Amino acid sequence: MSEHATFPDSVDCGLTLAAPACAMLLADLPRARGLDAAMEIADAARRALIGPGLLTVNLLRSPLPAAGDADATLVLQRAWTSDPVAYPVAGRKRKALTPWTRKLFLHREPFIGEGRDALEAVFDDHALIAALGLQAVINVPVFDGQGGCIATFNLLGTEPRWAPGAVALARLLAALCSPAIAQAVMMGPLPAAGR
């Protein structure tokens, strides 16, 4: 095995993985039992490849609304977090249909926000995000077997702009963790907690 693995040029996404990261993702992650074990491995890879930040998984706990339902509200519940003090597991959020929720849940596309202004425009808890020294976000939709969005895989970083390859890595980690996330969705709601 070479020291680094890259995607073919035809899919150049700026992502290069060192052999230890490949071992974590290709050998350890598929053997992880449950969401906590899978996310610990994904978070270790995230820290090694991107650096400090926050990683969370929010499960969709309400039906997806129709695209034209302007009054719809989505209910999200945090199922995993790398910072349980600031963002405790089982915390719930209600989100109206906004360009951000439409992009993730209806169009099923990642959201990339860079800089504090981008975070302030999207997140109600932007003051807490800033207090934690976080300045950029990648939200990746996680899909069920029929292509519907069932959760979001959320990566926040300390730099105002993402390094090349960070978005591809977030999408790769979300895809690799999707079986464990889907299993958590099927287990039903967690007992309610704070924010």
Accessible surface in RSA format (square Angstrom, percent):
REM  Atomic radii and reference values for relative SASA: ProtOr
REM  Chains: A
REM  Algorithm: Lee & Richards
REM  Probe-radius: 1.40
REM  Slices: 20
REM RES _ NUM      All-atoms   Total-Side   Main-Chain    Non-polar    All polar
REM                ABS   REL    ABS   REL    ABS   REL    ABS   REL    ABS   REL
RES MET A   1   177.43  91.9  86.56  57.3  90.87 216.3  73.24  62.3 104.18 138.0
RES SER A   2    77.61  65.6  56.71  75.7  20.90  48.1  54.74 116.6  22.87  32.0
RES GLU A   3   130.35  74.8 117.50  88.9  12.85  30.6  47.64  92.2  82.71  67.5
RES HIS A   4    87.56  47.9  75.38  52.4  12.18  31.2  41.30  42.6  46.26  53.8
RES ALA A   5    43.15  39.7  36.06  55.6   7.09  16.1  41.22  58.1   1.92   5.1
RES THR A   6    94.59  67.3  63.14  64.0  31.45  74.9  38.58  51.8  56.01  84.7
RES PHE A   7    79.08  39.6  67.61  41.9  11.47  29.8  69.07  41.9  10.01  28.6
RES PRO A   8    86.64  63.1  73.73  67.2  12.91  46.9  86.46  71.4   0.18   1.1
RES ASP A   9   136.51  95.6 117.42 116.9  19.09  45.1  37.48  88.2  99.03  98.8
RES SER A  10   107.05  90.5  62.18  83.0  44.86 103.3  59.22 126.1  47.82  67.0
RES VAL A  11    87.54  57.6  80.15  72.6   7.39  17.8  87.42  76.0   0.13   0.3
RES ASP A  12   115.11  80.6  82.45  82.1  32.66  77.2  20.80  48.9  94.31  94.1
RES CYS A  13    46.72  35.3  25.29  28.2  21.44  50.4  33.03  83.7  13.70  14.8
RES GLY A  14    40.68  50.2   0.00   N/A  40.68  50.2  26.77  73.5  13.92  31.2
RES LEU A  15    13.99   7.8   8.17   5.8   5.82  14.6   8.48   6.0   5.51  14.8
RES THR A  16    67.29  47.9  50.94  51.6  16.35  39.0  29.89  40.2  37.39  56.5
RES LEU A  17    15.56   8.7  15.56  11.1   0.00   0.0  15.56  10.9   0.00   0.0
RES ALA A  18    33.60  30.9  32.40  50.0   1.19   2.7  32.40  45.6   1.19   3.2
RES ALA A  19    29.94  27.5  27.42  42.3   2.53   5.7  28.74  40.5   1.20   3.2
RES PRO A  20    97.82  71.3  87.96  80.2   9.86  35.8  95.33  78.7   2.49  15.5
RES ALA A  21     3.94   3.6   2.86   4.4   1.09   2.5   2.86   4.0   1.09   2.9
RES CYS A  22     4.39   3.3   4.07   4.5   0.32   0.7   0.32   0.8   4.07   4.4
RES ALA A  23    50.89  46.8  45.01  69.5   5.88  13.4  50.81  71.5   0.08   0.2
RES MET A  24    42.38  21.9  42.34  28.0   0.04   0.1  28.94  24.6  13.44  17.8
RES LEU A  25     1.59   0.9   1.44   1.0   0.16   0.4   1.44   1.0   0.16   0.4
RES LEU A  26   121.04  67.4 101.99  73.0  19.05  47.9 102.56  72.0  18.48  49.7
RES ALA A  27    38.52  35.4  36.03  55.6   2.49   5.7  38.47  54.2   0.05   0.1
RES ASP A  28    67.29  47.1  62.53  62.2   4.76  11.3  10.96  25.8  56.34  56.2
RES LEU A  29     8.57   4.8   2.51   1.8   6.06  15.2   2.51   1.8   6.06  16.3
RES PRO A  30    94.26  68.7  52.80  48.1  41.46 150.7  65.35  54.0  28.91 179.7
RES ARG A  31   178.07  74.8 156.07  79.6  22.00  52.4  71.97  98.4 106.10  64.3
RES ALA A  32    27.88  25.6   0.54   0.8  27.34  62.2   7.46  10.5  20.42  54.1
RES ARG A  33   219.02  92.0 196.14 100.0  22.88  54.5  75.09 102.6 143.94  87.2
RES GLY A  34    29.99  37.0   0.00   N/A  29.99  37.0  22.00  60.4   7.99  17.9
RES LEU A  35    22.07  12.3  15.25  10.9   6.82  17.1  15.25  10.7   6.82  18.3
RES ASP A  36    95.59  67.0  93.19  92.8   2.41   5.7  32.37  76.2  63.22  63.1
RES ALA A  37    37.01  34.0  28.48  44.0   8.53  19.4  35.56  50.1   1.45   3.8
RES ALA A  38     3.84   3.5   3.84   5.9   0.00   0.0   3.84   5.4   0.00   0.0
RES MET A  39     0.00   0.0   0.00   0.0   0.00   0.0   0.00   0.0   0.00   0.0
RES GLU A  40    97.40  55.9  94.38  71.4   3.03   7.2  38.09  73.7  59.32  48.4
RES ILE A  41    34.85  19.8  32.60  24.3   2.24   5.4  34.85  25.1   0.00   0.0
RES ALA A  42     0.00   0.0   0.00   0.0   0.00   0.0   0.00   0.0   0.00   0.0
RES ASP A  43     7.61   5.3   7.61   7.6   0.00   0.0   0.00   0.0   7.61   7.6
RES ALA A  44    31.87  29.3  28.36  43.8   3.51   8.0  28.72  40.4   3.15   8.3
RES ALA A  45     0.00   0.0   0.00   0.0   0.00   0.0   0.00   0.0   0.00   0.0
RES ARG A  46     3.43   1.4   3.43   1.7   0.00   0.0   0.58   0.8   2.85   1.7
RES ARG A  47   117.84  49.5 107.00  54.5  10.84  25.8  43.98  60.1  73.86  44.8
RES ALA A  48    75.71  69.6  32.71  50.5  42.99  97.8  45.29  63.8  30.42  80.6
RES LEU A  49    56.59  31.5  22.40  16.0  34.19  86.0  25.23  17.7  31.36  84.4
RES ILE A  50    49.49  28.2  16.53  12.3  32.96  79.4  22.31  16.1  27.18  73.8
RES GLY A  51    16.45  20.3   0.00   N/A  16.45  20.3  15.79  43.3   0.66   1.5
RES PRO A  52    93.39  68.1  84.15  76.7   9.25  33.6  89.97  74.3   3.43  21.3
RES GLY A  53    26.72  33.0   0.00   N/A  26.72  33.0   1.43   3.9  25.29  56.6
RES LEU A  54     6.66   3.7   6.66   4.8   0.00   0.0   6.66   4.7   0.00   0.0
RES LEU A  55     0.00   0.0   0.00   0.0   0.00   0.0   0.00   0.0   0.00   0.0
RES THR A  56     7.65   5.4   7.65   7.8   0.00   0.0   2.75   3.7   4.91   7.4
RES VAL A  57     0.00   0.0   0.00   0.0   0.00   0.0   0.00   0.0   0.00   0.0
RES ASN A  58     9.27   6.4   9.27   9.0   0.00   0.0   0.42   1.0   8.84   8.5
RES LEU A  59     1.31   0.7   1.31   0.9   0.00   0.0   1.31   0.9   0.00   0.0
RES LEU A  60    20.34  11.3   9.61   6.9  10.72  27.0   9.61   6.8  10.72  28.9
RES ARG A  61    46.96  19.7  14.16   7.2  32.81  78.1  12.75  17.4  34.21  20.7
RES SER A  62    22.10  18.7  10.82  14.4  11.28  26.0  16.27  34.6   5.83   8.2
RES PRO A  63   121.05  88.2 102.88  93.8  18.17  66.1 114.75  94.7   6.30  39.2
RES LEU A  64    68.73  38.3  41.22  29.5  27.51  69.1  41.22  29.0  27.51  74.0
RES PRO A  65    20.38  14.9   4.64   4.2  15.74  57.2  14.40  11.9   5.98  37.2
RES ALA A  66    72.06  66.3  55.06  85.0  17.01  38.7  66.01  93.0   6.06  16.0
RES ALA A  67    74.70  68.7  59.32  91.5  15.38  35.0  59.48  83.8  15.22  40.3
RES GLY A  68    74.46  91.8   0.00   N/A  74.46  91.8  44.27 121.5  30.19  67.6
RES ASP A  69    63.90  44.8  55.81  55.6   8.09  19.1  16.99  40.0  46.91  46.8
RES ALA A  70    76.66  70.5  56.03  86.5  20.63  46.9  56.65  79.8  20.01  53.0
RES ASP A  71   136.36  95.5 109.96 109.4  26.40  62.4  36.89  86.8  99.47  99.2
RES ALA A  72    13.17  12.1   4.23   6.5   8.94  20.3  12.13  17.1   1.04   2.8
RES THR A  73    61.96  44.1  43.55  44.1  18.41  43.9  19.60  26.3  42.36  64.0
RES LEU A  74     0.00   0.0   0.00   0.0   0.00   0.0   0.00   0.0   0.00   0.0
RES VAL A  75    18.95  12.5  18.95  17.2   0.00   0.0  18.95  16.5   0.00   0.0
RES LEU A  76     1.47   0.8   1.05   0.7   0.42   1.1   1.15   0.8   0.32   0.9
RES GLN A  77     0.17   0.1   0.00   0.0   0.17   0.4   0.17   0.4   0.00   0.0
RES ARG A  78     4.11   1.7   3.14   1.6   0.97   2.3   0.30   0.4   3.81   2.3
RES ALA A  79     8.59   7.9   2.10   3.2   6.49  14.8   2.10   3.0   6.49  17.2
RES TRP A  80    13.19   5.3  13.19   6.4   0.00   0.0   5.72   3.1   7.47  12.1
RES THR A  81     9.57   6.8   0.59   0.6   8.97  21.4   0.59   0.8   8.97  13.6
RES SER A  82    37.69  31.9   6.37   8.5  31.33  72.2   9.95  21.2  27.75  38.9
RES ASP A  83    39.99  28.0  37.90  37.7   2.08   4.9  13.45  31.7  26.53  26.5
RES PRO A  84    82.61  60.2  74.85  68.2   7.77  28.2  75.19  62.1   7.43  46.2
RES VAL A  85   135.89  89.4 117.35 106.2  18.54  44.7 122.77 106.7  13.12  35.6
RES ALA A  86     9.39   8.6   5.79   8.9   3.59   8.2   9.39  13.2   0.00   0.0
RES TYR A  87     7.84   3.7   7.84   4.5   0.00   0.0   7.79   5.9   0.05   0.1
RES PRO A  88    33.81  24.6  33.59  30.6   0.22   0.8  33.81  27.9   0.00   0.0
RES VAL A  89    64.23  42.3  53.81  48.7  10.42  25.1  53.81  46.8  10.42  28.3
RES ALA A  90     8.35   7.7   8.35  12.9   0.00   0.0   8.35  11.8   0.00   0.0
RES GLY A  91     0.91   1.1   0.00   N/A   0.91   1.1   0.00   0.0   0.91   2.0
RES ARG A  92    88.59  37.2  71.62  36.5  16.97  40.4  36.70  50.2  51.89  31.4
RES LYS A  93    52.91  25.8  45.78  28.1   7.14  17.0  32.91  29.6  20.00  21.3
RES ARG A  94   171.82  72.1 147.22  75.0  24.60  58.6  60.83  83.1 110.99  67.3
RES LYS A  95    21.83  10.7  20.35  12.5   1.48   3.5  15.15  13.6   6.68   7.1
RES ALA A  96    57.36  52.7  49.10  75.8   8.26  18.8  49.15  69.2   8.20  21.7
RES LEU A  97    15.30   8.5   0.14   0.1  15.16  38.1   0.14   0.1  15.16  40.8
RES THR A  98    53.20  37.8  51.38  52.1   1.82   4.3  50.34  67.6   2.86   4.3
RES PRO A  99   114.67  83.6 104.80  95.5   9.87  35.9 109.75  90.6   4.92  30.6
RES TRP A 100    19.23   7.7  15.26   7.4   3.98   9.3  17.36   9.3   1.88   3.0
RES THR A 101     0.43   0.3   0.43   0.4   0.00   0.0   0.43   0.6   0.00   0.0
RES ARG A 102    71.12  29.9  71.12  36.3   0.00   0.0  27.50  37.6  43.61  26.4
RES LYS A 103    69.09  33.7  68.70  42.2   0.39   0.9  32.97  29.7  36.13  38.5
RES LEU A 104     0.00   0.0   0.00   0.0   0.00   0.0   0.00   0.0   0.00   0.0
RES PHE A 105     0.54   0.3   0.05   0.0   0.49   1.3   0.05   0.0   0.49   1.4
RES LEU A 106    34.79  19.4  19.09  13.7  15.70  39.5  21.05  14.8  13.74  37.0
RES HIS A 107   114.09  62.4  95.21  66.2  18.87  48.3  61.59  63.5  52.50  61.1
RES ARG A 108   111.88  47.0  99.25  50.6  12.63  30.1   4.25   5.8 107.63  65.2
RES GLU A 109    79.84  45.8  79.35  60.0   0.49   1.2  23.95  46.3  55.89  45.6
RES PRO A 110    19.21  14.0  16.44  15.0   2.77  10.1  16.44  13.6   2.77  17.2
RES PHE A 111    30.82  15.4  30.82  19.1   0.00   0.0  30.82  18.7   0.00   0.0
RES ILE A 112    72.87  41.5  49.33  36.8  23.54  56.7  49.33  35.5  23.54  63.9
RES GLY A 113     1.87   2.3   0.00   N/A   1.87   2.3   1.87   5.1   0.00   0.0
RES GLU A 114    54.04  31.0  31.79  24.0  22.25  53.0   7.72  14.9  46.32  37.8
RES GLY A 115    16.77  20.7   0.00   N/A  16.77  20.7  16.77  46.0   0.00   0.0
RES ARG A 116   110.11  46.2 103.89  53.0   6.21  14.8  42.76  58.4  67.34  40.8
RES ASP A 117   123.54  86.5 115.70 115.2   7.85  18.6  39.10  92.0  84.44  84.2
RES ALA A 118    28.82  26.5  18.96  29.3   9.87  22.4  27.57  38.8   1.25   3.3
RES LEU A 119     3.87   2.2   3.86   2.8   0.00   0.0   3.87   2.7   0.00   0.0
RES GLU A 120   102.31  58.7  89.39  67.6  12.92  30.8  15.84  30.6  86.47  70.6
RES ALA A 121    88.43  81.3  44.79  69.1  43.64  99.3  56.18  79.1  32.25  85.4
RES VAL A 122    36.30  23.9  15.89  14.4  20.41  49.2  21.22  18.4  15.07  40.9
RES PHE A 123    14.48   7.2  12.08   7.5   2.40   6.3  13.30   8.1   1.18   3.4
RES ASP A 124   129.79  90.9 101.98 101.5  27.81  65.8  39.20  92.3  90.59  90.3
RES ASP A 125    34.24  24.0  25.53  25.4   8.71  20.6  27.96  65.8   6.28   6.3
RES HIS A 126    64.26  35.1  61.87  43.0   2.40   6.1  30.55  31.5  33.71  39.2
RES ALA A 127    71.36  65.6  61.36  94.7  10.00  22.7  66.51  93.7   4.85  12.8
RES LEU A 128    44.46  24.8  38.64  27.6   5.81  14.6  42.63  29.9   1.82   4.9
RES ILE A 129     7.23   4.1   7.23   5.4   0.00   0.0   7.23   5.2   0.00   0.0
RES ALA A 130    34.96  32.1  26.36  40.7   8.61  19.6  27.02  38.0   7.95  21.1
RES ALA A 131    86.48  79.5  42.66  65.8  43.82  99.7  55.70  78.4  30.77  81.5
RES LEU A 132    65.70  36.6  40.17  28.7  25.52  64.2  45.30  31.8  20.39  54.9
RES GLY A 133    28.48  35.1   0.00   N/A  28.48  35.1  25.26  69.3   3.22   7.2
RES LEU A 134     5.99   3.3   5.93   4.2   0.06   0.1   5.93   4.2   0.06   0.2
RES GLN A 135    42.77  23.9  42.77  31.3   0.00   0.0   0.21   0.4  42.56  32.3
RES ALA A 136     0.19   0.2   0.19   0.3   0.00   0.0   0.19   0.3   0.00   0.0
RES VAL A 137     0.58   0.4   0.58   0.5   0.00   0.0   0.58   0.5   0.00   0.0
RES ILE A 138     0.06   0.0   0.00   0.0   0.06   0.2   0.00   0.0   0.06   0.2
RES ASN A 139     3.97   2.7   3.97   3.8   0.00   0.0   0.00   0.0   3.97   3.8
RES VAL A 140     8.39   5.5   8.39   7.6   0.00   0.0   8.39   7.3   0.00   0.0
RES PRO A 141     5.40   3.9   1.80   1.6   3.60  13.1   1.80   1.5   3.60  22.4
RES VAL A 142     3.06   2.0   0.24   0.2   2.82   6.8   3.06   2.7   0.00   0.0
RES PHE A 143    85.48  42.8  74.36  46.1  11.12  28.9  74.36  45.1  11.12  31.8
RES ASP A 144    52.05  36.5  40.46  40.3  11.59  27.4  19.68  46.3  32.37  32.3
RES GLY A 145    80.49  99.3   0.00   N/A  80.49  99.3  37.32 102.4  43.17  96.7
RES GLN A 146   163.20  91.3 126.03  92.1  37.18  88.5  67.65 144.0  95.56  72.5
RES GLY A 147    31.82  39.2   0.00   N/A  31.82  39.2  28.75  78.9   3.07   6.9
RES GLY A 148    19.54  24.1   0.00   N/A  19.54  24.1  18.51  50.8   1.03   2.3
RES CYS A 149     3.31   2.5   0.00   0.0   3.31   7.8   0.00   0.0   3.31   3.6
RES ILE A 150    23.34  13.3  22.11  16.5   1.23   3.0  23.29  16.8   0.04   0.1
RES ALA A 151     0.00   0.0   0.00   0.0   0.00   0.0   0.00   0.0   0.00   0.0
RES THR A 152     0.69   0.5   0.69   0.7   0.00   0.0   0.00   0.0   0.69   1.0
RES PHE A 153     0.10   0.1   0.06   0.0   0.04   0.1   0.06   0.0   0.04   0.1
RES ASN A 154     6.50   4.5   6.50   6.3   0.00   0.0   5.21  12.5   1.29   1.2
RES LEU A 155     0.42   0.2   0.42   0.3   0.00   0.0   0.42   0.3   0.00   0.0
RES LEU A 156    11.93   6.6  11.48   8.2   0.45   1.1  11.48   8.1   0.45   1.2
RES GLY A 157     3.47   4.3   0.00   N/A   3.47   4.3   3.47   9.5   0.00   0.0
RES THR A 158    41.41  29.5  34.85  35.3   6.56  15.6  27.02  36.3  14.39  21.7
RES GLU A 159   115.66  66.4 113.61  85.9   2.06   4.9  46.31  89.6  69.36  56.6
RES PRO A 160    58.84  42.9  58.34  53.2   0.50   1.8  58.34  48.2   0.50   3.1
RES ARG A 161   169.63  71.2 160.15  81.6   9.48  22.6  63.28  86.5 106.34  64.5
RES TRP A 162    30.85  12.4  11.40   5.5  19.45  45.7  11.91   6.4  18.94  30.7
RES ALA A 163    66.06  60.7  53.60  82.7  12.47  28.4  60.21  84.8   5.85  15.5
RES PRO A 164   123.88  90.3  95.24  86.8  28.63 104.1 107.57  88.8  16.31 101.3
RES GLY A 165     9.78  12.1   0.00   N/A   9.78  12.1   3.19   8.8   6.59  14.8
RES ALA A 166     4.05   3.7   1.14   1.8   2.91   6.6   3.08   4.3   0.97   2.6
RES VAL A 167    45.35  29.8  44.51  40.3   0.84   2.0  44.51  38.7   0.84   2.3
RES ALA A 168    18.93  17.4   9.49  14.7   9.43  21.5  14.81  20.9   4.11  10.9
RES LEU A 169     1.90   1.1   1.90   1.4   0.00   0.0   1.90   1.3   0.00   0.0
RES ALA A 170     0.13   0.1   0.13   0.2   0.00   0.0   0.13   0.2   0.00   0.0
RES ARG A 171   126.53  53.1 121.79  62.1   4.74  11.3  21.24  29.0 105.29  63.8
RES LEU A 172    44.35  24.7  39.96  28.6   4.39  11.0  44.17  31.0   0.18   0.5
RES LEU A 173     0.00   0.0   0.00   0.0   0.00   0.0   0.00   0.0   0.00   0.0
RES ALA A 174     3.14   2.9   2.45   3.8   0.69   1.6   2.79   3.9   0.35   0.9
RES ALA A 175    63.88  58.7  46.85  72.3  17.03  38.7  54.69  77.0   9.18  24.3
RES LEU A 176    57.92  32.3  42.25  30.2  15.67  39.4  44.86  31.5  13.06  35.1
RES CYS A 177     0.55   0.4   0.00   0.0   0.55   1.3   0.55   1.4   0.00   0.0
RES SER A 178    28.91  24.4  27.94  37.3   0.97   2.2   9.66  20.6  19.25  27.0
RES PRO A 179    94.34  68.8  79.89  72.8  14.46  52.5  88.24  72.9   6.10  37.9
RES ALA A 180    14.73  13.5   9.90  15.3   4.83  11.0  12.84  18.1   1.89   5.0
RES ILE A 181     0.00   0.0   0.00   0.0   0.00   0.0   0.00   0.0   0.00   0.0
RES ALA A 182    28.83  26.5  28.34  43.7   0.50   1.1  28.52  40.2   0.31   0.8
RES GLN A 183    95.33  53.3  92.71  67.8   2.62   6.2  23.66  50.4  71.67  54.4
RES ALA A 184    14.49  13.3  10.60  16.4   3.89   8.8  11.85  16.7   2.65   7.0
RES VAL A 185    33.98  22.4  28.01  25.4   5.97  14.4  28.01  24.3   5.97  16.2
RES MET A 186   161.28  83.5 125.24  82.9  36.04  85.8  99.82  84.9  61.47  81.4
RES MET A 187   154.84  80.2 116.44  77.1  38.40  91.4 106.78  90.8  48.06  63.7
RES GLY A 188    20.62  25.4   0.00   N/A  20.62  25.4  17.69  48.5   2.93   6.6
RES PRO A 189    93.54  68.2  70.02  63.8  23.52  85.5  70.02  57.8  23.52 146.2
RES LEU A 190    60.37  33.6  56.61  40.5   3.76   9.4  57.39  40.3   2.98   8.0
RES PRO A 191   113.79  82.9  99.53  90.7  14.25  51.8 111.82  92.3   1.96  12.2
RES ALA A 192    81.85  75.3  49.76  76.8  32.09  73.0  49.88  70.2  31.98  84.7
RES ALA A 193    48.82  44.9  19.41  30.0  29.41  66.9  32.58  45.9  16.25  43.0
RES GLY A 194    48.74  60.1   0.00   N/A  48.74  60.1  38.55 105.8  10.19  22.8
RES ARG A 195   127.01  53.3 109.81  56.0  17.20  40.9  62.64  85.6  64.36  39.0
END  Absolute sums over single chains surface
CHAIN  1 A     9704.6       7403.4       2301.2       5762.2       3942.4
END  Absolute sums over all chains
TOTAL          9704.6       7403.4       2301.2       5762.2       3942.4
